[in-house]
Amino acid sequence: MNFEFQKLSLSHAMTATVDALVVLWPSQVQPDSKAVEPVTRLVAQAIAHGDFDLKAGAVLSLYSQPGIATRHVVVVCSADNLPGQIRSAMQAAWGALKASKIKRLGVHVVGETSAQALQMALSSLADASYSYTTTLSKPKARSLKQVLVSSTHDSVELRQSVIHAQALVAGVELAKEWANRPANHATPTLLAETAKSIASGRAFKCEVLGPKEVAKLGMGAFMAVAQGSAEPLRFIVMRYNGASSSQAPVVLVGKGITFDTGGISIKPAAEMDEMKYDMGGAASVLGVFKALGELKPAINVIGLIPATENMPDGLAVKPGDVVTSMSGQTIEILNTDAEGRLVLCDALTYAERFKPKAVIDIATLTGACVIALGAVRTGLFSSDDTLAIQLQQAGETSGDTCWRMPLDDDYAEGLKSRFADVANVAGRAAGSVTAAKFLQRFTKSFTWAHLDIAGTAWRGGAAKGATGRPVGLLLQYLMSTAQAPAASKPDTQPQAADKTKPKARAASKD
C-alpha cells in the first residue's frame, strides 16, 4: 500500500482522482450550514437534524451528491484526534466502504492536525483493510493499493509522518503475515530465510546459526526446548548498521517458538491452534527490520531470534530435568510449557557480546499477563527507569501502549531450586512478574527491558489474527532514540514502579 501526501483544501480533495474520500472531522470543528463547499453544508444539515453526532466513530455516508465529483464520500468523526478515537473513526469509515472495490482512496483531515494523528489514521486504515491470503486456495486480495492523504496544512513533520506510516505499515503487515501463518508454513528454517531476505540491503547483515553452532555456544536452555522437535532450530542474528560502528546498538530479542504444544507439560487441545502465534515476538523483530530498511535511521540495531518448535516426542525435555544455560547458570525445568524464557535467556546472554546501549526482549510469554492487562496494553518490565519511560512514551505516541509492571526482588523467591541455580517457574501468583524475574538474572551486564505481548500480539474469537504489535512501539522508540541526544536520568518515577505490589493472580506458563 502506497501513501502520498498533498496540501489540499476540502473542496480540492473532492476533485482528486480517487474512488472514494474519507473525511476525518474533529468534534471541535463546527460546520457552517451556509458554506459554499457541499460536504461542509451537508455535515451541518446532518448535525442539525440529529443524523450525525460529533462523537468518535460516527459516520455520515454520501453517495453521488451534486457538486461532489467523488462518488463515495464518508465523513467520520475523529472527536479530539486521540489515537484511540482516530482508530475507531478509520475502522468505521472502512466498514462503510469495504463492500466497494476501492483501489485509490483519499483521506482528508479537516482543521489542524498533528503528525501523530496523521500517522495513526493511515496505520489504522491499513489495519482495518488488511486480509490474510497466503494459505487460501481462492484468496481475495486487498483491493486498496493507494491512499492520497491531504490537509489544508503542510509541514515537514506531516510529510515525515506519512513516510513513517508507510514504513510502519510495511513492518506491521510483515509481522502479521508470519504470525498468522500456520506452523507448517512458518518453520524455524522458513523464518530464517525470511530474515535473510529482509536483511539483503546495504546496511544489513544476517547470520543464521544451526544446531551445531548453537551447541558450540553452549546454549543448553535453548537446545533443551528444541530437542523434542523434528524441525531443526535456528538462531537468527540480524544487523542494521545505520550509524558509525562506534555507536552502541539497541538489541531486540524476539521469542521465536513457531509452535508451542507445551512439550511434555502439554497444553489443552482447545484453542491450541493459536499457539502458532507464539512467535509473535520474533515476527515483531522481523517487522521492525522491514521498517528500518525503508526509513534508514542513523542508529545501529541488532535482532536476535531463537527459533524452534516446542514438541512432546520421546526426546523431549522432561519436567525435573536440569540444563546448563549459555551463562553457566543451571536451570531446573519444572514445567516444559514455560519454554519461552528458556530460549530467551540464552539469547540474552548472547546479546552481551554487542556491548549494547539497551536490550529489549519481546515475547508472548505468560497467560498471567493476559489476566493482568488483557488485550489493551503490553506488559513492560525494566530494571532501568530511563528506558522504561522512553518505552512508555513511545507507546503513548504510537498508540501501541504498554504498562510498567514491578520487579521487586521478593518476587524471585519462588524461583529457588534445591537441584539447580534457578527453577524455570514459580507458583501461580504474579506469573508474569516471576517470568520477568527469571529473565532478569541474565541481564546484569546491560540495560534491559522485557515486553510481554501475550495479550496484545493476537486477537482470538471470530476476529482471530495477529495484530503486528509491538512493531509500532518499538519503531517509535528506535526513531526517537536515533533523533534524540543521550537522556539524563529522570527526576520522577513512572507509573507502577518496582516497589508496587500487584494483586493479580494468574498462571505462569509461557
C-alpha positions as CSV (number, residue, x, y, z in Angstrom):
1,M,0.0,0.0,0.0
2,N,1.4,3.4,-1.0
3,F,0.7,6.7,0.8
4,E,1.0,10.1,-0.8
5,F,0.6,13.5,0.9
6,Q,-0.7,16.7,-0.7
7,K,-1.7,20.1,0.7
8,L,-5.3,20.5,-0.4
9,S,-8.5,22.2,0.7
10,L,-11.6,20.0,1.2
11,S,-13.1,21.3,-2.0
12,H,-10.0,20.4,-3.9
13,A,-9.7,17.0,-2.2
14,M,-13.2,16.2,-3.6
15,T,-11.9,16.7,-7.1
16,A,-8.9,14.4,-6.7
17,T,-8.8,11.2,-8.8
18,V,-9.9,8.7,-6.1
19,D,-12.5,6.0,-5.9
20,A,-13.7,7.3,-2.5
21,L,-12.9,10.0,0.0
22,V,-12.8,9.7,3.8
23,V,-13.2,13.0,5.6
24,L,-11.9,13.0,9.2
25,W,-14.0,15.6,11.1
26,P,-12.9,16.5,14.6
27,S,-15.6,17.5,17.1
28,Q,-14.2,20.9,17.7
29,V,-14.8,22.0,14.1
30,Q,-18.3,23.3,13.8
31,P,-19.5,23.2,10.1
32,D,-21.2,26.2,8.5
33,S,-24.7,25.5,7.2
34,K,-24.2,28.3,4.6
35,A,-20.9,27.1,3.3
36,V,-20.4,27.0,-0.4
37,E,-18.5,23.8,-0.2
38,P,-21.2,21.0,-0.3
39,V,-19.7,18.4,2.2
40,T,-19.4,21.0,4.9
41,R,-23.0,22.1,4.2
42,L,-24.3,18.5,4.3
43,V,-22.5,17.8,7.6
44,A,-24.1,20.9,9.1
45,Q,-27.5,19.8,8.0
46,A,-27.0,16.2,9.3
47,I,-25.9,17.6,12.7
48,A,-29.0,19.9,12.8
49,H,-31.3,17.0,12.1
50,G,-29.6,14.7,14.6
51,D,-28.3,12.4,11.9
52,F,-24.6,12.9,12.7
53,D,-23.1,13.1,16.1
54,L,-19.7,14.7,16.7
55,K,-18.6,11.6,18.6
56,A,-15.7,9.3,17.7
57,G,-16.6,6.8,15.0
58,A,-19.9,8.5,14.0
59,V,-20.3,8.1,10.2
60,L,-22.2,10.1,7.5
61,S,-22.1,8.4,4.1
62,L,-22.7,10.4,1.0
63,Y,-23.2,9.0,-2.5
64,S,-23.2,10.8,-5.8
65,Q,-24.1,14.1,-4.3
66,P,-24.5,17.2,-6.6
67,G,-21.4,19.3,-6.6
68,I,-19.2,16.4,-5.4
69,A,-17.0,14.8,-8.0
70,T,-16.1,11.8,-5.9
71,R,-18.8,9.1,-6.0
72,H,-18.3,7.8,-2.4
73,V,-17.7,10.2,0.5
74,V,-17.6,9.1,4.1
75,V,-17.4,11.7,6.8
76,V,-16.4,10.2,10.1
77,C,-15.9,12.0,13.4
78,S,-12.4,11.8,15.0
79,A,-13.5,13.6,18.1
80,D,-10.4,15.0,19.8
81,N,-8.0,13.2,17.4
82,L,-6.6,11.0,20.2
83,P,-5.1,7.7,19.0
84,G,-8.0,5.5,20.1
85,Q,-10.6,7.9,18.6
86,I,-8.8,8.0,15.3
87,R,-8.5,4.3,15.2
88,S,-12.3,4.0,15.9
89,A,-13.0,6.5,13.2
90,M,-10.9,4.8,10.5
91,Q,-12.4,1.4,11.3
92,A,-15.9,2.8,11.0
93,A,-15.0,4.6,7.7
94,W,-13.6,1.5,6.2
95,G,-16.5,-0.5,7.4
96,A,-18.8,1.8,5.3
97,L,-16.6,1.4,2.2
98,K,-15.2,-2.2,2.3
99,A,-18.1,-3.6,0.2
100,S,-17.0,-1.3,-2.7
101,K,-13.8,-2.3,-4.5
102,I,-11.8,0.8,-3.6
103,K,-8.3,0.9,-5.2
104,R,-7.4,4.5,-4.7
105,L,-8.7,6.2,-1.5
106,G,-8.5,9.8,-0.5
107,V,-8.2,10.7,3.2
108,H,-8.7,14.4,4.1
109,V,-8.2,15.8,7.6
110,V,-10.3,18.8,8.5
111,G,-8.7,21.5,10.5
112,E,-5.3,21.4,12.1
113,T,-3.8,18.0,12.7
114,S,-0.7,16.6,14.2
115,A,1.9,14.3,12.7
116,Q,0.9,11.7,15.3
117,A,-2.8,11.9,14.3
118,L,-2.0,11.6,10.6
119,Q,0.2,8.6,11.2
120,M,-2.5,6.9,13.3
121,A,-5.1,7.5,10.7
122,L,-3.1,5.8,8.0
123,S,-1.9,2.9,10.1
124,S,-5.5,2.3,11.4
125,L,-6.8,2.3,7.8
126,A,-4.2,-0.3,6.9
127,D,-5.1,-2.4,9.9
128,A,-8.8,-2.2,9.0
129,S,-8.3,-3.2,5.4
130,Y,-5.7,-5.9,6.0
131,S,-6.5,-9.5,5.0
132,Y,-4.5,-12.7,5.2
133,T,-4.4,-14.7,2.0
134,T,-1.3,-16.9,1.9
135,T,-2.8,-20.3,2.6
136,L,-6.2,-19.7,1.0
137,S,-7.0,-21.6,-2.3
138,K,-9.0,-18.7,-3.6
139,P,-7.7,-15.6,-1.9
140,K,-9.5,-12.3,-2.0
141,A,-6.6,-9.9,-2.3
142,R,-6.9,-6.4,-0.8
143,S,-8.2,-4.0,-3.4
144,L,-6.9,-0.9,-1.7
145,K,-3.5,0.0,-3.2
146,Q,-3.0,3.7,-2.9
147,V,-4.0,6.4,-0.3
148,L,-3.9,10.1,-1.0
149,V,-3.9,11.9,2.3
150,S,-4.5,15.6,2.3
151,S,-4.8,18.6,4.7
152,T,-5.1,22.3,4.4
153,H,-1.9,22.5,6.5
154,D,1.6,21.4,5.4
155,S,4.8,20.9,7.3
156,V,7.9,18.8,7.2
157,E,6.5,16.9,10.2
158,L,3.3,16.0,8.5
159,R,5.1,14.8,5.4
160,Q,7.6,12.8,7.5
161,S,4.7,11.2,9.4
162,V,3.3,9.8,6.1
163,I,6.7,8.3,5.2
164,H,6.9,6.9,8.7
165,A,3.4,5.5,8.4
166,Q,4.2,3.7,5.2
167,A,7.3,2.0,6.7
168,L,5.3,1.2,9.9
169,V,2.5,-0.4,7.9
170,A,5.0,-2.5,5.9
171,G,6.6,-3.7,9.1
172,V,3.3,-4.4,10.9
173,E,1.9,-6.3,7.9
174,L,5.0,-8.4,7.6
175,A,4.8,-9.3,11.4
176,K,1.1,-10.1,10.9
177,E,1.9,-12.3,7.9
178,W,4.4,-14.5,9.7
179,A,2.4,-14.7,12.9
180,N,-0.7,-15.7,11.0
181,R,0.9,-18.4,9.0
182,P,0.2,-22.0,10.2
183,A,3.2,-23.6,11.8
184,N,3.9,-25.9,8.8
185,H,4.2,-22.7,6.7
186,A,6.4,-20.9,9.3
187,T,9.1,-23.3,10.5
188,P,12.3,-22.0,12.0
189,T,14.0,-22.6,8.7
190,L,11.4,-20.5,6.8
191,L,11.7,-17.8,9.4
192,A,15.4,-17.7,8.9
193,E,15.0,-17.4,5.1
194,T,12.7,-14.5,5.6
195,A,15.1,-12.8,7.8
196,K,17.8,-13.1,5.2
197,S,15.5,-11.6,2.5
198,I,14.7,-8.7,4.7
199,A,18.4,-8.1,5.6
200,S,19.5,-8.0,1.9
201,G,20.1,-4.3,1.8
202,R,23.3,-2.4,2.0
203,A,23.1,-1.6,5.7
204,F,22.1,-5.1,6.7
205,K,23.7,-8.3,7.6
206,C,22.1,-11.6,8.6
207,E,23.7,-14.7,10.1
208,V,21.8,-17.9,10.8
209,L,23.2,-20.5,13.2
210,G,22.0,-24.1,13.3
211,P,22.1,-26.8,15.9
212,K,25.9,-27.4,15.7
213,E,26.8,-23.7,16.1
214,V,24.3,-23.3,19.0
215,A,25.7,-26.3,20.7
216,K,29.2,-24.9,20.4
217,L,28.0,-21.7,22.1
218,G,26.7,-23.7,25.0
219,M,23.1,-22.7,24.7
220,G,21.8,-25.6,26.7
221,A,18.4,-24.0,27.6
222,F,17.6,-23.2,24.0
223,M,18.7,-26.7,22.9
224,A,16.6,-28.3,25.6
225,V,13.4,-26.8,24.2
226,A,14.3,-27.8,20.6
227,Q,15.3,-31.4,21.3
228,G,11.7,-32.8,21.0
229,S,11.1,-31.3,17.6
230,A,11.9,-32.8,14.1
231,E,12.3,-29.3,12.8
232,P,15.9,-28.1,13.4
233,L,16.3,-24.9,15.5
234,R,17.6,-21.7,14.0
235,F,19.3,-18.8,15.8
236,I,18.9,-15.7,13.7
237,V,21.2,-12.7,14.1
238,M,20.2,-9.6,12.1
239,R,22.2,-6.4,12.0
240,Y,21.1,-3.0,10.8
241,N,24.1,-0.6,10.7
242,G,22.8,2.9,10.1
243,A,25.3,4.7,12.2
244,S,29.0,4.7,13.0
245,S,30.4,1.4,14.3
246,S,31.4,3.3,17.5
247,Q,27.7,3.8,18.4
248,A,26.4,1.1,20.7
249,P,23.4,-0.8,19.2
250,V,20.0,-1.5,20.6
251,V,19.4,-5.2,20.7
252,L,15.9,-6.6,20.1
253,V,15.4,-10.2,21.2
254,G,12.2,-11.9,19.8
255,K,10.8,-15.2,21.1
256,G,10.5,-17.5,18.1
257,I,8.5,-20.5,19.2
258,T,7.0,-21.3,15.9
259,F,4.5,-23.8,17.5
260,D,4.1,-24.5,21.2
261,T,2.4,-27.7,22.3
262,G,3.7,-27.2,25.8
263,G,6.0,-30.1,25.4
264,I,5.6,-32.9,28.0
265,S,3.6,-30.4,30.1
266,I,1.2,-30.4,27.1
267,K,-1.5,-27.8,26.7
268,P,-5.2,-28.5,26.5
269,A,-6.5,-29.2,22.9
270,A,-9.0,-26.3,22.9
271,E,-7.5,-23.3,21.0
272,M,-4.1,-24.9,20.8
273,D,-4.1,-23.8,17.1
274,E,-3.5,-20.3,18.4
275,M,0.0,-21.4,19.6
276,K,1.2,-20.7,16.1
277,Y,1.2,-17.1,17.4
278,D,3.9,-17.9,20.0
279,M,6.5,-16.5,17.6
280,G,4.8,-13.1,17.8
281,G,8.0,-11.6,19.4
282,A,10.1,-12.9,16.5
283,A,7.6,-11.6,14.0
284,S,7.8,-8.2,15.5
285,V,11.6,-8.1,15.2
286,L,11.3,-9.0,11.5
287,G,8.7,-6.3,11.1
288,V,10.9,-3.7,12.8
289,F,13.8,-4.6,10.5
290,K,11.5,-4.3,7.5
291,A,10.6,-0.8,8.5
292,L,14.2,0.2,9.3
293,G,15.1,-0.7,5.7
294,E,12.6,1.9,4.4
295,L,13.3,4.6,6.9
296,K,17.1,4.2,7.1
297,P,17.6,6.0,10.5
298,A,21.0,6.8,11.9
299,I,21.1,4.0,14.5
300,N,22.5,0.6,14.9
301,V,20.1,-2.3,15.7
302,I,20.7,-6.0,16.4
303,G,17.9,-8.5,16.1
304,L,18.2,-11.9,17.8
305,I,15.6,-14.6,17.2
306,P,15.9,-18.0,18.8
307,A,13.5,-20.1,16.7
308,T,12.2,-23.6,17.4
309,E,9.1,-25.7,18.0
310,N,8.2,-27.0,21.5
311,M,7.1,-30.6,20.9
312,P,6.5,-33.6,23.1
313,D,8.2,-36.6,21.4
314,G,10.4,-39.3,23.1
315,L,13.5,-37.0,23.0
316,A,11.7,-34.0,24.6
317,V,13.0,-32.4,27.8
318,K,11.1,-33.7,30.9
319,P,9.8,-31.9,34.0
320,G,12.6,-32.1,36.6
321,D,15.5,-32.1,34.1
322,V,18.3,-29.7,34.8
323,V,20.1,-27.9,31.9
324,T,23.0,-25.5,31.8
325,S,22.4,-22.2,30.1
326,M,24.9,-20.3,28.0
327,S,25.6,-18.1,31.0
328,G,26.7,-21.1,33.0
329,Q,23.7,-21.0,35.3
330,T,21.8,-24.3,35.8
331,I,18.0,-24.4,35.4
332,E,15.6,-26.9,36.8
333,I,12.8,-27.3,34.2
334,L,9.7,-27.8,36.4
335,N,7.3,-27.0,33.5
336,T,8.2,-27.6,29.9
337,D,5.4,-25.2,28.9
338,A,7.5,-22.4,30.4
339,E,9.8,-22.7,27.4
340,G,9.9,-19.1,26.1
341,R,12.1,-17.9,29.0
342,L,14.5,-20.8,28.3
343,V,15.2,-19.8,24.7
344,L,15.3,-16.1,25.6
345,C,17.8,-16.5,28.5
346,D,20.4,-17.9,26.1
347,A,19.7,-15.2,23.5
348,L,20.0,-12.5,26.3
349,T,23.4,-13.9,27.2
350,Y,24.5,-13.9,23.6
351,A,23.5,-10.2,23.4
352,E,26.3,-9.2,25.8
353,R,28.9,-9.5,23.1
354,F,27.5,-6.5,21.3
355,K,28.1,-4.1,24.3
356,P,24.6,-2.8,23.7
357,K,23.1,0.5,24.6
358,A,19.9,-1.3,25.6
359,V,18.4,-4.8,25.2
360,I,14.7,-5.3,24.7
361,D,13.2,-8.8,24.6
362,I,9.7,-9.3,23.2
363,A,7.7,-12.4,23.9
364,T,4.2,-13.9,24.1
365,L,5.4,-15.1,27.5
366,T,2.7,-15.6,30.1
367,G,-1.0,-16.2,30.4
368,A,-0.7,-14.2,33.6
369,C,0.0,-11.0,31.7
370,V,-3.3,-11.5,29.8
371,I,-5.1,-11.8,33.1
372,A,-3.4,-8.6,34.4
373,L,-3.6,-6.3,31.4
374,G,-6.0,-8.0,28.9
375,A,-5.5,-7.1,25.2
376,V,-5.1,-3.4,25.7
377,R,-1.6,-2.8,27.0
378,T,1.6,-4.8,26.7
379,G,3.3,-5.6,29.9
380,L,6.6,-3.7,30.4
381,F,9.2,-4.8,32.8
382,S,12.6,-3.0,33.1
383,S,15.4,-2.6,35.6
384,D,16.1,0.9,34.2
385,D,13.8,3.8,34.8
386,T,15.1,5.8,31.8
387,L,14.5,3.0,29.4
388,A,11.1,2.3,30.9
389,I,9.9,5.9,30.5
390,Q,11.2,6.0,26.9
391,L,9.3,2.9,26.0
392,Q,6.1,4.1,27.8
393,Q,6.3,7.4,25.9
394,A,6.9,5.6,22.6
395,G,3.8,3.5,23.3
396,E,1.6,6.5,24.0
397,T,2.9,8.4,20.9
398,S,2.3,5.4,18.6
399,G,-0.9,4.2,20.2
400,D,0.8,0.8,20.8
401,T,0.6,1.2,24.5
402,C,2.3,-0.6,27.4
403,W,2.1,-0.6,31.2
404,R,5.1,-0.9,33.6
405,M,4.9,-3.8,36.0
406,P,7.0,-4.4,39.2
407,L,10.3,-6.2,39.6
408,D,10.7,-6.4,43.3
409,D,13.4,-8.9,44.4
410,D,10.8,-10.6,46.7
411,Y,9.1,-12.0,43.5
412,A,12.2,-14.1,42.8
413,E,11.7,-16.2,46.0
414,G,9.5,-18.8,44.2
415,L,12.2,-19.5,41.6
416,K,14.6,-21.0,44.1
417,S,15.5,-24.7,43.5
418,R,17.2,-27.4,45.5
419,F,18.6,-29.0,42.4
420,A,19.8,-26.1,40.2
421,D,20.7,-22.4,40.4
422,V,17.1,-21.5,39.5
423,A,13.8,-23.1,38.6
424,N,12.0,-22.0,35.4
425,V,8.7,-21.4,37.1
426,A,7.4,-20.2,40.5
427,G,3.9,-20.5,41.7
428,R,0.7,-19.2,40.1
429,A,0.9,-15.8,41.9
430,A,2.2,-12.9,39.8
431,G,3.2,-15.3,37.0
432,S,4.2,-12.5,34.5
433,V,6.4,-10.9,37.2
434,T,8.2,-14.1,38.2
435,A,8.8,-14.9,34.5
436,A,10.4,-11.4,34.1
437,K,12.5,-12.0,37.3
438,F,13.8,-15.2,35.7
439,L,14.9,-13.3,32.6
440,Q,16.4,-10.5,34.7
441,R,19.0,-13.0,36.0
442,F,20.6,-13.0,32.6
443,T,20.7,-9.2,32.0
444,K,23.0,-7.9,34.7
445,S,25.6,-6.6,32.3
446,F,23.3,-4.3,30.3
447,T,20.3,-2.0,30.4
448,W,17.2,-4.2,29.8
449,A,13.5,-4.2,29.3
450,H,11.0,-7.1,28.7
451,L,7.8,-6.7,26.8
452,D,5.2,-9.4,27.5
453,I,2.9,-9.3,24.5
454,A,0.8,-12.4,25.3
455,G,-2.4,-10.3,25.4
456,T,-1.6,-7.9,22.6
457,A,0.1,-9.9,19.8
458,W,-3.1,-11.5,18.5
459,R,-6.9,-11.4,18.8
460,G,-8.9,-14.6,19.4
461,G,-12.5,-15.5,18.6
462,A,-14.2,-14.6,15.3
463,A,-11.7,-11.9,14.6
464,K,-8.8,-14.3,15.1
465,G,-5.5,-13.0,13.8
466,A,-2.2,-11.3,14.6
467,T,-2.1,-7.6,15.4
468,G,1.5,-6.9,14.5
469,R,2.1,-5.4,17.9
470,P,4.5,-4.1,19.3
471,V,6.1,-3.1,16.0
472,G,4.7,0.4,16.4
473,L,6.0,0.9,19.9
474,L,9.5,-0.4,19.0
475,L,9.8,1.6,15.8
476,Q,8.7,4.8,17.6
477,Y,11.3,4.1,20.4
478,L,14.1,3.5,17.9
479,M,13.3,6.5,15.8
480,S,13.2,8.8,18.8
481,T,16.5,7.3,20.0
482,A,18.1,8.0,16.6
483,Q,16.9,11.6,16.8
484,A,17.5,12.4,20.5
485,P,20.7,13.1,22.4
486,A,21.6,10.9,25.4
487,A,18.9,11.3,28.0
488,S,19.6,12.1,31.7
489,K,18.1,10.1,34.5
490,P,14.5,11.1,35.1
491,D,13.6,13.1,38.2
492,T,10.3,11.2,38.6
493,Q,9.3,7.6,38.8
494,P,7.0,6.2,36.1
495,Q,3.7,4.6,37.0
496,A,3.7,1.2,38.6
497,A,7.4,1.5,39.6
498,D,9.2,-1.5,41.1
499,K,8.0,-1.0,44.7
500,T,4.3,-1.6,43.9
501,K,2.6,-4.9,44.7
502,P,0.0,-6.1,42.2
503,K,-2.9,-8.2,43.3
504,A,-3.4,-10.2,40.1
505,R,-3.1,-14.0,40.4
506,A,-2.6,-16.0,37.3
507,A,-0.9,-18.9,35.6
508,S,2.8,-18.6,34.8
509,K,3.0,-20.8,31.7
510,D,4.6,-19.4,28.5
